[in-house]
Amino acid sequence: MSLQPQRDKNDLLSSLERILDKGVVINADILVSVAGVELLGIKIRAALASFETAARYGLEFPSGTNINTETWQKMNSNVETCPECQKKVEKEELLEDGCPWCGWISARSKKKMAYVIPP
């Protein structure tokens, strides 16, 4: 048995997917004071998330972002949230096959599988 650290090659990809899916918010307050007198105060708030996640949690988009475009509306109209894992999946795939993330199966898909006669 090797005691060397091992790394899963999909770690970075799955971590990035999780961060964009869930989002990360960093709040920092920096105060510089001398002898109890506050000289400088800085408040920082940074958010890293996909546009979908930011919209879901009500985060503000950068100024100039136009969310009323045809592409934005089309993107939101073709996806549905999985009732099991809450991830976004294309409507057709979710209804016909189920969720590729958690394995949830729709009633339509279950009905289709019931008609399949095993050999």
N, C-alpha and C positions, 0 to 999 in steps of 0.2 A: 504494500500500500504506500503510495507516494504522498508525502506531506507538502508537496509543491502546490501553490494556489492554482486553481483552474478557473477558467472563465467560459461561461456559455456565450457562444458567438451571437446569439440573438438577444443578449442582455441590453445592448445599446438601443436596438430597434424597439424592443418591447418597452423599455423605459421611456423613450421618446414618444411612442404611441400613447402610453399612459399619461404622460405629462400633457400632451396636446388634448387628450380626451377629457381628463379631469381638470387640468389647469393648475397653475402655481401662482400664488400671489405673495409678493415679498413686501413687507412694510418695515421701514427703518426710520427711526428718529435719532438724529445726531445732534448732540448739544456740546458746544465748546464753551467752557466757563473758566474764569480765573478768579480765585478768591471768593467763590460763591456768586459771582456776577456772570450771568449768561451773556456771552459776547456774540455767539452765532448759533442759529438753530436751523437745521435742515430736515425736512420731512420728505422721504422717498417712498413712492409706491410703484411697484413694477408688477406687471402681470404677463405670464406666458401661457397662451392657450390658443387653440384653433378658433377660427371665427365662429364656428357653430357653438363651441363651448362658451365663448365670451358672450354670445347672444343669449344663450340659455340662462346664464347667471346675471345678465343685465350689466355686464362690464361695458364701459364706453369704448367705442372704436376710435382710432386716430382721426383727427380732423381731416375732412376731405373724403372719408370713406363713404361711398354711395351704396347703401344696401337696398336701394329700390331698383337696381338694374335687373334686366331680364334674366341674366345668368344667375344672380342671387336667388331670385324667385323660383327659377327652374330647379336649382339645386335643392331648395327646401321643399318643393312639391313632389320630388321623386323619392324622398326618404321617409322612413317611418321608424319609430323607436321600438325596439324589442321589449315586450312586456316583462321579460325575465331579467335581462342584464342591462337594459336601458341604453344599449349602443345603437347608433344610427345604421340602418341597413336599407338598401333599396326596397321599395314597396313590393315590387314583383317577386323578388327573391324571398323576402320574408313571408309572403303569402303562399308562394308555390313550394318552396323548399324548407323554409324555417330559418333560424338564425345561425349564421356560420360561426359566430363567436362562442355562444353558450350551448348550442344544440337544441334550443327550443323549437318545437314543431307546431306549426299552425294547424287549425282544425281542417282546413282545406287539404293540407298535405297528409294529414292522418287519414282523411277520407279516401284520398288517392291510393295510399298504401293498403287500405283495406280491400280495394278492388284488385290488387295484384295477387294472382294465384301462384303459389310456389310450385316449381316443377316437380 
